[in-house]
Amino acid sequence: MNSIVRRAGLLALAFLAATVIGTSARAEITLNFGVYATDSRADVEKQFRPALNALERDLTDRLGDTVKIDLRISPTYEGGLDDLVEGRVDFTRLGPASYVLGKDRERDLSILAMESKKGAKTFNGIICVAMDSDIDSIAQLRGRSFAFGDDQSTIGRYLSQLYLVENDIRARDLSGYEYLGRHDKVGIAVGRGEFDAGALKQSTFNKLVKKGVPIRVLVTFPNVTKPWVARADMKTHVKKALQAALLEMTDEEALKALKVDGLLPGDDADYEVIRQSIKENGRFFETQSSMR
């Protein structure tokens, strides 16, 4: 009887040891996800953490190792792009213009996925004015002041300035303009009457209106959805797993926080229109003499 008990005890210890060894044998992979603050830091954290949590779970299953994803928030577009190009983060979600500028610096950046807005790869940018503004058309912006976002922003600079040029308004036609950095700062400044008009993304516009900021839409213009991008030297098996996890993401909390309905395959060619808007941006700053 004692020998049976002893044997059972040894088997239990052996099982426990095997379990501990098996658990400790599982490695931990830490990935750094970078993003720049288009809105307040708290809002950025709230927007991305659910998606990163979902990716951690999915990647742990796919790779067989525990995956942890740290969030690195840069206060500026330029800093966020530097983090990716210089390898301080493993992957990020960029604005279209930032992706194009980054690709010019590091050709081996690769698109993992593009965000889907109602099944499409496009969404709207907005030029807004104060709720009680007398401005009802783009032509009425002549002689008025304008708030842009970051000087590397797709909507906050390149596409909105292109839209103004296409409607025969250039920097010289405005009474003044400034780059305020974040989309929410643009909407708030316009609502306070500090600027006559400003450019911001639709989701931020909607959020500010819900909070009672007195702004309204003057015009909208199309933009390409944002890409999720991997750094140049990410390990191939990790990149493939991450891409699959993004394209197959169905976590409702994560998608709702990102304000998308999923992610779609993407390619550099999807951003050619943005590349052209950057190349043509000098037209906004033309003077009368340079146009002769």
N, C-alpha and C positions, 0 to 999 in steps of 0.2 A: 504493500500500500504506500509506504513512504517513497519507494522508487518511482511509483506512478505519479505521485504528487511532485517529486523532484523533477521528473521528466516534463511534466506539464508546466512547471515553473520556468524551466530552461527554454521551452518552446515559446512561452509568452515573452521572455526576455529577448529571445532571438527575433521575434516578430517586431517588438518595440524598437530594437536596435536597427532593424532593416527599414522600419518606417522613418526613424529619425535620419538615417543615412540618406534615404531616398528624398526626404524633404530638404535636407541641407544640400543635396546634390543639385537641386534646381537653382540655376543661376538667376541673377536679377539683371535685367536690361533697363538702363535708364535712358530715356530719350528726352531731349529738350525741344519743346514747342515754343516758337517765338511768334509774337504778334506786336504790331504797334498800336498805340492808343488812338483810335479814331473818335472815341467817346471817353468818358471818365474811366479811370482805372477799375473802379468797382463794377461798372457796367461791362467792361471787357472781361473781367473774371467771371461774371455771371453768364456771359454769352458763351464762353469757350469751355469752362470746366466740365459741364455735363458731357460734351462731345469727347473730351480727353479721357474722362472716366470710362465711357463706352469703349473707346479705342484701347485702353489699358486691358479691359476684360477680354476683348476680341483678340488682341495680339498675344496675350498670355496663352490663350487656347491654341492659336495658330503656330506660335513659336515654341511652345513647350517650356518656356522660361517665364518667370514673373516679370511683367513689364510695368515700369513706372514712368509716367510722363510729367515732367516739370514744366510749368508755364513761366515763360520769360516775357514780360511786357516792356517794350521800349516806349519812351515818351514821344519819340518822333518817328516819322516815316523813314528818314534816312538811317537812323540808328537801327530800326528793325531790319532794314534791308542789309545793312552792314553785318548784322548778326548772322544772317543766312549766308551771304557771300563769303564771309570770313570764317565760317564753320563753327560759330559759337552756339548755334541752334541746329537741330537735325532736320526740322521741317517747319513750315510756317504757312499761314494763309495771308496772301498778299493782295493788294489792290492791283487791278490790271496794269496801271502805269508803272507801279513799283516792280511788277514782274518783268515788264519789258526793259526797264532800266537795269534790273538785276541780271537779266539774260545778256545784255550788252557787256556787262562786267565779267560774268562767268557763264560761258556757253553750255557748261555741263549741268546747270540747274535743270531739274526735270519736273514736269507737271504730274502730280499724282491723281488729281481729280479737279473738276470744276463744280461749283455750287449750282444747284438746280432751283430755279424760281418758277413754280407752276409748270415744271417739265421743260423749261427753256433755259438757255444760257444767256439771257438778257434780262435787264431790269431797268428801272428809270432813275435818272438823276433829276433834281428839281432846282429851279431858280425860284426863290420865294421872296415875297415882300411882306410888309406889316399888314395886319388885317385891315387897318383903316387907311392904307396907302391909296393915293390917287393914281398910282401906276397900274395900267391895265394892259399894256403891251410892251414888248421888248423895245420898240422904238422910243418909248418914253424914258428909257434908262439913260439916254443922252443927257449929260450934265448932272447925273446923279452918282452917288457913291455905291461901291460894291464890295462885299466881303467874300473872299475866296477861302478855301480850306488850307490844307498844307500845300507847299509849293511843289510837292511830288504827287499830289492826289489826282486820281483819274477824273472824278466828278468835280472835286473842289478846285481843280485848276484846268487840266488839259481839255476835257470835253466841254466844260462850261465856257472857257475862253474861245474854243472853236465855234461853239454855238453863237456866241456874241459876234465873232468875225463874220460868220455866215449871214448874220442879220445886220451887217455893216456897222458894227460897233467895235471900236478898238480901245486900248487903254487911254489914248489921248482924248477920247470922247467922254470919258468919265470924269467926274469932279475929283475923284480919288478912289483908291482901292487898297486893301490890305489882305495879307494872308494870316488867318487867325489860327491855323493849325488843325483844330478838330471840327467835325461837322456840327456837333452840338453848340459849340461856341458861335458858329456862324448863325445858326437859327436864333439863338438867344439875343445876339447883337442886333439882328434885324428886327426882332420883336420889340426890343427896347428903343428902336429908332436911331441906333448908332450908325447904321448903314441903311441905304434905301432898298437894297436887294442883296441876295447872297445865294451861293450854290451849296447844296448839301444832298446827301443820299436820302432816298425815300423813307427808309426805315427810321432814320433819325428824325426826319420831318414829322412822321406819324407819332413818334414817341413824344416829341416836344409839344405837339398839338394836344395830345392827351393830358399833358401836364399843365396845360393852360397858356402856353406861350402863344401870343397873338400874331400868328403868321398864316399866310395862305399861299397857294401855288400860283405862280405867274405862268410858267411853262414847264414842260418836262422834256427830257431828251434821253435816248437809249444808251445803255452802257452794257458791257460784257460782264458776266458774273465773275466772281473772284476765284482764282486758282489756289489750290493747296500744293505747295512746292517742296521738293526734297533737296537737300544740299548736294553738292556735286559728288562727294565721295561716300555717300551712305552705302552701307553693305547691301549687296544685291538682294539677299534673302529677306532682310528686314524691310527694304523698300517694297518688294513684291507683296509681302504680308500687309504692310501699311496701306498700300494702294488698294488691295482687295478689301481690307477692313473699311476703308472710306467709301468705296463704291457700293459696298453691301450694307452700309449703315442704315438701320431701321429704327434705332432707339428714338422713341417719340419725344422724350424730354430733350435729348441732344439736338434733334432737328428743329424743334420748336425754339430752343434758345438761340440757334444759329439763324433762325428765320428763313429756313430753306425746306424744301420737301425731299431732299436727297442730294446725292452727288453723282456727277456724270463723267464719263471719260473726256479728257481734254487734250488739246494739242497746241503747239506754239502758233499754228496758223489761225487759231481762234482769236488771237490778239493782234492780228495785222492792222485792224482798224485803229486800235490804240497806238500802235507803233507809228502810224501815219499822223495821228493827231499830235503826237509829241514832235515829230519832224516838222510839222507845219505850225508849231506854236509861236514861232517868231512873227507870224502875221499879226498876232494880237498886239504886238509892241511896235509895229511899223508907224513911222511918223509920216507926215504929209510929204516931206522932202524925199524920203526913201521910196515913196510910191510913185514918184514922177519918172 
